[in-house]
Amino acid sequence: MSKQVLYLKNITKKFPLADVLHDITLSINETESVALLGESGAGKSTLLQIAGLLDIPTSGAVIIDGIDTSNLCDEEKTALRRVNIGFVYQFHNLLQDFTVIENVMMPLLINGTKKSVARNLALDTINNVGLYKKCDRLPNMLSGGEQQRVAIARAIVHKPKLIIADEPTGNLDNKNSEIVFDMFLQLTKTYRTALLMATHNTKLATSMQQRFVLSDGVIVSSDK
């Protein structure tokens, strides 16, 4: 039986001028891929921020790898996030003064991995996204699709339990979107990492194991 990696239980998020999420419950098991669909303003990004422990819900619980994070302090959440979660965004957010391999090594070094070990793991991951020959280049020497592949390598290099991706192909053309997305799905299978991805692209979402549609802060449909 697959182990539950993420459980969002009755998540509600309220801001002074609006209620953004209403009683959201969903779960993701190890190696499972889940698409979160919905129009802009539906609450997708807010839900991802909460799932990634970057924001806190007004009510409800975020349970990661069996750990209820409700009563954890900020330092404990940060430690849990660094080990268990990787992030990919629409814009790659690479460090422009660092090479490809230095960017990919960063999560490992932050987690205390020895530099020589981090370099070998980073090289292996960079090779898996087809950029081995460009590992010493700066981000501005790469195409948009290549930069996003580096961002994916950086997110997955420490083998987290979960990758959270917010419109990771939203800044790419259709051809590069499909290339990057297919590589993303293959990598998560190789590294046995669960994937929660917000996307507008319904075509790409059909390749994922579960699909949830969010509208006005409520899950209005699901396809498992």
Long-range contacts (C-beta under 8 A, 24 or more apart in sequence): 2-29, 2-30, 2-31, 2-32, 3-29, 3-30, 3-65, 3-66, 4-28, 4-29, 4-30, 4-63, 4-65, 4-66, 5-29, 5-30, 5-32, 5-64, 5-65, 5-84, 5-161, 5-162, 5-194, 6-51, 6-62, 6-63, 6-64, 6-162, 6-194, 6-196, 7-61, 7-62, 7-63, 8-47, 8-50, 8-51, 8-60, 8-61, 8-62, 8-63, 9-60, 9-61, 9-62, 9-63, 10-59, 10-60, 10-61, 11-47, 11-50, 11-57, 11-59, 11-60, 11-61, 11-62, 12-57, 12-58, 12-59, 12-60, 13-43, 13-46, 13-47, 13-50, 13-55, 13-57, 13-58, 13-217, 14-58, 19-217, 20-46, 20-217, 21-46, 21-47, 21-50, 21-57, 21-217, 22-216, 22-217, 22-218, 23-60, 23-218, 24-60, 24-214, 24-217, 24-218, 24-219, 26-212, 26-219, 26-222, 28-162, 28-194, 28-196, 28-210, 29-194, 30-161, 30-192, 30-194, 31-188, 31-189, 31-192, 31-193, 31-194, 32-194, 32-195, 32-209, 32-210, 33-185, 33-188, 33-194, 33-195, 33-197, 33-207, 33-208, 33-209, 33-210, 34-194, 34-195, 34-196, 34-197, 34-208, 34-209, 34-210, 34-211, 34-212, 35-197, 35-198, 35-199, 35-204, 35-205, 35-208, 35-210, 35-211, 35-212, 36-196, 36-197, 36-198, 36-199, 36-212, 36-214, 37-198, 37-199, 37-200, 37-202, 37-205, 37-211, 37-212, 37-213, 37-214, 38-198, 38-213, 38-214, 38-215, 39-200, 39-215, 40-200, 42-214, 42-215, 42-216, 42-217, 43-214, 43-216, 43-217, 44-166, 44-198, 44-214, 45-166, 45-198, 47-198, 47-214, 48-164, 48-166, 48-196, 48-198, 51-164, 51-196, 52-81, 52-85, 52-87, 52-164, 53-77, 53-78, 53-80, 53-81, 53-85, 54-81, 64-161, 64-162, 65-161, 82-107, 82-110, 82-111, 83-111, 83-158, 83-160, 84-160, 84-161, 84-162, 85-160, 85-161, 85-162, 85-163, 85-164, 86-154, 86-155, 86-156, 86-158, 86-160, 86-162, 86-163, 86-164, 86-193, 87-155, 87-163, 87-164, 87-165, 87-166, 88-148, 88-151, 88-152, 88-155, 88-163, 88-164, 88-165, 88-166, 88-168, 88-184, 89-151, 89-165, 89-166, 89-167, 89-168, 90-166, 90-167, 90-168, 90-170, 90-171, 91-171, 92-139, 92-147, 92-148, 92-150, 92-151, 93-151, 94-139, 94-147, 94-150, 94-151, 94-154, 95-139, 96-138, 96-139, 96-140, 97-138, 98-138, 98-139, 99-135, 99-136, 99-137, 99-138, 100-126, 100-131, 100-134, 100-135, 100-136, 100-137, 100-138, 100-139, 100-142, 100-150, 101-126, 101-135, 101-136, 103-139, 103-150, 103-154, 104-150, 104-153, 104-154, 104-157, 105-157, 106-154, 107-154, 107-155, 107-157, 107-158, 108-157, 108-158, 111-158, 113-158, 121-157, 121-158, 122-153, 122-157, 125-153, 125-156, 125-157, 126-150, 126-153, 128-153, 128-187, 128-190, 129-153, 129-183, 129-187, 130-183, 143-176, 144-171, 144-172, 144-176, 145-172, 145-176, 145-179, 145-180, 148-172, 148-176, 148-180, 149-180, 149-183, 152-180, 152-183, 152-184, 152-187, 156-187, 156-188, 156-191, 156-193, 159-191, 159-192, 159-193, 160-193, 161-193, 161-194, 162-193, 162-194, 162-195, 162-196, 163-188, 163-193, 163-194, 163-195, 163-196, 163-197, 164-196, 164-197, 165-195, 165-196, 165-197, 165-198, 166-197, 166-198, 167-198, 167-199, 167-200, 168-197, 168-199, 169-199, 169-201, 169-204, 170-199, 170-200, 177-201, 177-204, 178-204, 181-207
